């Protein structure tokens, strides 16, 4: 759970940096983003990493379900009667719900962008690359999609608030000396990822 979670955190950074190209002037953004997408789709090393990514998402999800069921069986009915809110944040107690929201959005995200790019009949830009840029821009011109995206990213942000620190602790990198630093880094990371991903669809919608 911790290792796949940290790998997915790394992916979030790389994916966000690539998506920032959408904020360039439209003509430049279209060519640059489509070129970037073509590179990701055809580079052998990136393909291998993408398979690791898909596997990590599945393993992380299945492991979360397994651990959730195991925890409920271990705690029994007392789980819903104790006063855990006195000792933990609400988002740390709702990791399964937050993760479910993120996973559901990933399914939608793959259906709307990954599947059409891989198997659909997208038009090409002037350089001959599949025009994923236009597909993304058209999607983010819809208010309901921007709201859906915002809800998913907000859920992701809260998931990261607990998940990042928990993952670091789970792999054994825990020490009271730098415990506060790790927590602070986790908060900064969660907030940066949330704002970074949200600003892109918001910018596109407002400038449509």
N, C-alpha and C positions, 0 to 999 in steps of 0.2 A: 504493500500500500504506500509506504513512504517513498520507496525508490521510483515507482511509477508516477507518484504525485510530483516529485521533484523534477522528473524528466518532463512532465507536462508543463510545469512552471517554466522550464527552459524554453519549451516550444512556444509558450504564450509570448515570451519576449521576442523571439525571432519572428513569429507571425505578426506581431504588432509593428515591429520595425518595417516589415515588408508592406503592411497596410498603410503606413504613413505616406507612401507614395501617392495614395489617393487624394492627398491634400495639396498636391502640386497643381499648377495651372492645368486646366482640362486637357489641352492638346498634348502637353508633355506627360501628364499623368496617364493618359490612355496608352501611349506607346511604351512608357517605362513600366507600367504595371503589367501590361500584356507580355512584355519581354521577360519580366521577372517571373510571371506565371509559367511561361514556356520553359524557362530554365529549370524551375522546380519540377515540372512535369517530365522533362527529358534527361535530366542529369542522373546518372546511375547511383552516385553516392546519396543524393537527395531521395531517390526512390527507396533505397534501402532504409534510410532514416524514417521515411514515411510509413513503411511497414512496421517499424518499431513503434511509431506513434500510434498506429491503429491498434496494435497489440496492447500497448500501454493503456489506451482508453478502455478497452474491453476488460483487461485484467484489473484495472483500478475499479471499474464499475462492479464486476463480479465479486471482487474481494470485499468491496464495501457492503454489498448485499449479504455476503456470507458472515462478515463480522457483525453486522447489524442484527441478523437472526440469532447468532451465537450469543450476543450481549443480552438480548431480550430473554432468551432461554435461561441464561445464567442468573439474571436479576429477578425473573419472575414478575409477579403482579406488583411487587414493591417498587418497581421502576417508575410507575406512573403515580405513586403516592408520596415519594420522597420529595424533599424541597431542594432540588439540585440548583435552582436559580440563585440560591444564596452563595454557591461556590463556583459557578461557571456562567459564562456569557450565553445568551440565548442562541447565538449562531453556532456555538460549539456543541449545543445539544440538538441542533437541527441540521447537522452535516448531511444526513441522508436526504432530507427534503431539498436542501440547496443543491446537492449533487444531482438529484433527480431532475430538477429544473434545468441545470446546465446540460445534462445528458440529452434531455428532450430537445433542447435548443440545438445541440450538435447534430441530432438527426435531421432537424429542419434545415440547418445550415449546410449539411452535406447534400441534402436533396436539392436545395436551391442553387448551390454554387459548384460543389465538387462534382456531382453527377452530371449536370449539363456540360461542364467543361470537359469531363473525361469521355462521356458517351453521347452528349447532345450534338446538335448541328448548329454551333455558334458561327456567326459571321467572323470575318477576319479584318484586322486593321490594315493600314497601308503597308505595313512591314510583313504581312502574311501570318501574323500570330493571332490565335483565337482571341476574340474580343471579350474577355471576361470583365474588363473594366466597365463596359456599357451595361452588362448584366447587373453588376454591383450597384452602379449609380442609379439605375432604374428602380432597383429594389429599395434603396434608401431614400427614394423620393416619395415613398408611401409612409404616411404617418403611423399606421398600425404596425408596420414592420419595424420602424424605428423604436416604437414603444416596446414591442416584443423583444427586440435586441437589448434595449435598456434594462428590462426586467431580468433577462438572462445574465447580463454583465454584472448587474447589482448582486444577483445570487452568487455569481462567480467570485465577486469581491469579498463577500462575507465568508464564502467557502475557503478562500485563501487566508483570511484573517486568522482562522484557527488552523487550517491545514498546513501552512508553511512552517509554523513553529512546531506543530505536532510531528511533522515529518522529520525535521531536524532532530528532535528529541528521540524519535523512534529509531533512528539509525545510530544512536549512541553519542551524538555530539551535544551532550547536555552537561552544563556546569554552572552552578550558581553564580560564578564570577562573571560570566558573559551572558547569562540568561536574559537580562534586561536588554542587552544589545541585540540579541537574536530576535526577541519579540519586537523591538523597534524596527529592525530591518524588515520583518514580516509585515508590519503595519504599513510601512512605506511602500513595500512591494505591492501589497494588495490595493492600496489607494492609487498608486501609479498605473497599475494594470487596468483598474476600473475606469479611471479618468481617460487613459489613453485609448481604450477601446470605444468608450462612449463618445468621445469628441469627434471621431471619424463620421459615423452616421449622422450625428447632429449637424456637423459642418456641411455635409452633402445635402441634407434636407433643407437647411436654411438657405443654401445657395442654389437650390434647384430652380 
